């Protein structure tokens, strides 16, 4: 499984290390690809990794607590609010790096 975690000014990828090596704070978008299916994960405050549940997920505070109590190995990341302009820059970078086609057809997990 291939994935990329987008922060305000940096990107951490599956090529850089494991989910457990990723910076914990400031997540904006996570993109993961599994069997040709691209998923954009964003729009909530907490993100967690569970390989046996399909990889990256996003959740609210109660889901984050559940992850910490239930998962054999906990990997919890935190989002951070950006200005509208900075948010647009991050999402433009996602479209440019992942590709317009994959972005357009990706399933999106968001509160929007």
N, C-alpha and C positions, 0 to 999 in steps of 0.2 A: 504494500500500500504506500502510495506517494502522498505527502501532505506538505503544506506550507502554512506557517503562522505569520500573519501580518500584524506588525506593531505600527506605531505612528511613524517611525523613521527606520525601522529595520525589518528584516524577514529572517525567520528561523525555519529550516526545512528538515525533512527526514534525512537528507544527506548531511546535515550539520550534526546530527545526534539523535538520540531517542527522545520521546516526549518528555521523559523525566529530566532531560538536560535543558529544556526550553526555558527562557526567561519567564518568570511567573506573573508579572504584572504588565498591563498595558495592551493586552490582546484586542485587536479590532476585528479581524476576520481570520478564519481558518478555512483553507481549501484542501479537500482530500479527494483523491482519485482512487477508486477501487473498481477493478474490472471494467474500465472505460467510463464509469459513471462519476462525474464530478459533483461534489457537494460543497456549497458555500455555507459556512456555519458562522453566524453573527447575530447581533441584535439583543444579546443578553449579557449579564454581568459576569457569568462564570462559565468556564469551559473545562471539560475533563476528558481524560483518555481512559478507555477500557477496551482493550483489544478484543475480548470475547463478546463485546456488545457492538462491534463494528467500527471502533476507532474513536474519533473525536465526537463529542456531544456538547451542546450548550444547555444551560439550565439557570434557574433562579436559585436563591439562597437555600431553600429546602432541598432541592435536588443536589446541591453541592454538599450539604450535610449528609444526605443519604449516601452519596458517593464515598465520603470519608468514612462512614460507618460500615459500608458494605464491601467495597472493593478490596481485593487482596493486596493490590499495590495502588496507592493513591497518587494521582497526578492531577492537581487542580490548578488552573490558571485563572487570572482575573482580568477583566476588561477595564477600560478607562474611557471616560467620556472625552470627546474631542469637539472642537468648534466645527460648525457645518463645513467650513472651507477645508479644514484638515481631514475631516471624514471623507469628503469628496476626493481628495488627493489619494488617500489610501485605497478607496474603491476603484479609482482610475488605474492605480498601479496594479491592482488585482486583475482588472480586465486586460491590461496590456501584457502582463506576464503570464497569465493563465491562458489567455486567448479569448477573443470575442465569441467564438463559436461555443467553447466550453462554458463560458459565463452565461451566455444566453440560454443554453439548454440545461444548465445545472439545476438541481433541486436546491431550493434555498430553505434553510431552517432559520427563521427570524420571527421576531414578534410583530413585524410590520403587517 
